[in-house]
Amino acid sequence: MLLPVLEGTDIFIVSIKVKPTNNIKVFLDADDGFDVSKSSKVNKRLRKAIDEEGLFPEGDYSLEVSSPGIDEPLRFRRQYLKNIGRNIEITPLEGAVVTGKLAEVSDEQVTVEVPAAKKKEAVATSLSIPFEQIKQAIIQISF
């Protein structure tokens, strides 16, 4: 039901959660950002589709459409692409956590520019990490 609603947009599904209490949570993202306007449009269209299908004849459900939030791990290559240039913390399957600037994203891996450990060392190190070796990746907020 959701795919036809998203057709022709840059919006993509990150996750869908349905609780036994008929609470439907849809987490979406978009290549050019997922703002309140996009969220509202998807919510209205999806609600209409759910009602037309009669999935909840008594109308006994709640629907929440939002982005996953900045503190949620990245799950898809598209999310990495839209965050190039931002600070990221990657927890690999093995080894130490890597923190730096997301520099590149290919089909197979990401490249992170890790700042020099000491101030005297002015050169950052580039580290490439294959997607299959990433346990978790979270964008870091800079203030």
BALUMGU-765942 format. One record per residue (C-alpha): x, y, z. Coordinates in nm, 4 decimals. Layout:
BEGIN
(r (X,Y,Z));
...
//
This chain:
BEGIN
(r (0.0000,0.0000,0.0000));
(r (0.2828,0.2385,0.0751));
(r (0.4866,0.1844,-0.2422));
(r (0.2253,0.3372,-0.4774));
(r (0.2051,0.6389,-0.2439));
(r (0.5823,0.6908,-0.2741));
(r (0.6003,0.6273,-0.6491));
(r (0.7508,0.9176,-0.8411));
(r (0.9103,1.0746,-0.5322));
(r (1.2590,1.0642,-0.3836));
(r (1.1119,0.9164,-0.0625));
(r (1.2089,0.5663,0.0474));
(r (1.1094,0.3323,0.3291));
(r (1.3485,0.2935,0.6217));
(r (1.1249,0.0766,0.8414));
(r (0.7644,-0.0019,0.9270));
(r (0.6473,-0.1127,1.2694));
(r (0.2974,-0.2365,1.3474));
(r (0.2084,-0.2937,1.7107));
(r (-0.0719,-0.5252,1.8300));
(r (-0.2605,-0.2118,1.9405));
(r (-0.3017,-0.1200,1.5688));
(r (-0.0375,0.1487,1.5994));
(r (0.1388,0.1805,1.2631));
(r (0.4719,0.3626,1.2575));
(r (0.6237,0.4349,0.9181));
(r (0.9775,0.5701,0.9059));
(r (1.0763,0.7284,0.5762));
(r (1.3660,0.9240,0.4360));
(r (1.4270,1.1115,0.1129));
(r (1.7296,1.1857,-0.0985));
(r (1.6645,1.5599,-0.0658));
(r (1.5506,1.5484,0.2969));
(r (1.2263,1.4361,0.4541));
(r (1.0505,1.7417,0.5933));
(r (0.7120,1.7931,0.7610));
(r (0.5445,1.8719,0.4290));
(r (0.6486,1.5385,0.2761));
(r (0.5518,1.3551,0.5940));
(r (0.2060,1.5118,0.5962));
(r (0.1401,1.4293,0.2295));
(r (0.2432,1.0657,0.2758));
(r (0.0371,1.0380,0.5951));
(r (-0.2790,1.1652,0.4215));
(r (-0.2347,0.9408,0.1178));
(r (-0.1508,0.6321,0.3221));
(r (-0.4407,0.6914,0.5625));
(r (-0.6750,0.7159,0.2618));
(r (-0.5384,0.3903,0.1174));
(r (-0.5768,0.2096,0.4517));
(r (-0.9342,0.3353,0.4901));
(r (-1.0259,0.2414,0.1311));
(r (-0.8901,-0.1114,0.1818));
(r (-1.0951,-0.1478,0.4989));
(r (-0.8022,-0.2914,0.6939));
(r (-0.9425,-0.1494,1.0161));
(r (-1.3215,-0.1437,0.9615));
(r (-1.3870,0.0393,1.2868));
(r (-1.1151,0.2947,1.2115));
(r (-0.9402,0.1677,1.5227));
(r (-0.5775,0.2426,1.4339));
(r (-0.3197,0.5148,1.4639));
(r (-0.0756,0.6072,1.1906));
(r (0.2533,0.7869,1.2445));
(r (0.4701,0.8873,0.9505));
(r (0.8093,1.0411,1.0256));
(r (1.1785,1.0278,0.9569));
(r (1.3737,0.7808,1.1719));
(r (1.5461,1.0604,1.3625));
(r (1.9040,1.1777,1.3555));
(r (2.0111,0.9442,1.6363));
(r (1.8943,0.6309,1.4532));
(r (2.1515,0.4160,1.2721));
(r (2.1805,0.4446,0.8953));
(r (2.0411,0.1375,0.7209));
(r (2.0639,0.2030,0.3478));
(r (2.3252,0.3267,0.1017));
(r (2.0913,0.6135,0.0082));
(r (2.1103,0.7409,0.3650));
(r (2.4896,0.7389,0.3556));
(r (2.4897,0.9274,0.0233));
(r (2.2752,1.2112,0.1552));
(r (2.5055,1.2492,0.4569));
(r (2.8373,1.2865,0.2745));
(r (3.0370,1.5620,0.4417));
(r (2.8827,1.5088,0.7842));
(r (3.0490,1.3575,1.0891));
(r (2.9743,0.9908,1.1441));
(r (3.0487,0.7249,1.4038));
(r (3.0834,0.3730,1.2656));
(r (3.0903,0.0643,1.4818));
(r (3.2458,-0.2153,1.2764));
(r (3.1735,-0.5834,1.3295));
(r (3.5331,-0.6154,1.4498));
(r (3.7753,-0.3534,1.5742));
(r (3.7494,-0.0083,1.7213));
(r (3.4799,0.2505,1.6613));
(r (3.5660,0.4908,1.3778));
(r (3.4693,0.8572,1.4050));
(r (3.5287,1.1103,1.1305));
(r (3.3813,1.2832,0.8279));
(r (3.1920,1.0721,0.5746));
(r (3.3917,1.1458,0.2598));
(r (3.2754,0.8963,-0.0041));
(r (3.0151,0.6270,-0.0611));
(r (3.0461,0.3600,-0.3283));
(r (2.8338,0.0544,-0.3987));
(r (3.0532,-0.1573,-0.1711));
(r (3.1965,0.0704,0.0978));
(r (3.2178,0.4056,0.2709));
(r (3.5282,0.6179,0.3173));
(r (3.5717,0.8142,0.6370));
(r (3.8280,1.0882,0.6929));
(r (3.9580,1.0301,1.0433));
(r (4.1227,1.3361,1.2002));
(r (4.4824,1.3151,1.3137));
(r (4.5219,1.1804,1.6672));
(r (4.7588,1.4588,1.7702));
(r (4.7430,1.8273,1.6862));
(r (5.0967,1.8198,1.5499));
(r (4.9851,1.5670,1.2894));
(r (4.7869,1.7845,1.0516));
(r (4.6973,1.5054,0.8106));
(r (4.3741,1.3133,0.8393));
(r (4.3644,0.9448,0.7510));
(r (4.1163,0.8020,0.5029));
(r (3.9671,0.4712,0.6079));
(r (3.7467,0.2606,0.3799));
(r (3.4948,0.0287,0.5427));
(r (3.2907,-0.2259,0.3442));
(r (2.9151,-0.2088,0.4103));
(r (2.9098,-0.5740,0.5180));
(r (3.1602,-0.4912,0.7950));
(r (2.9463,-0.2119,0.9442));
(r (2.7537,-0.3108,1.2540));
(r (2.6125,0.0397,1.3111));
(r (2.6625,0.3894,1.1696));
(r (2.5192,0.7020,1.3290));
(r (2.5489,1.0607,1.2072));
(r (2.7035,1.2837,1.4740));
(r (2.5472,1.6227,1.5389));
(r (2.7868,1.9172,1.5355));
(r (2.7061,2.2221,1.7459));
//
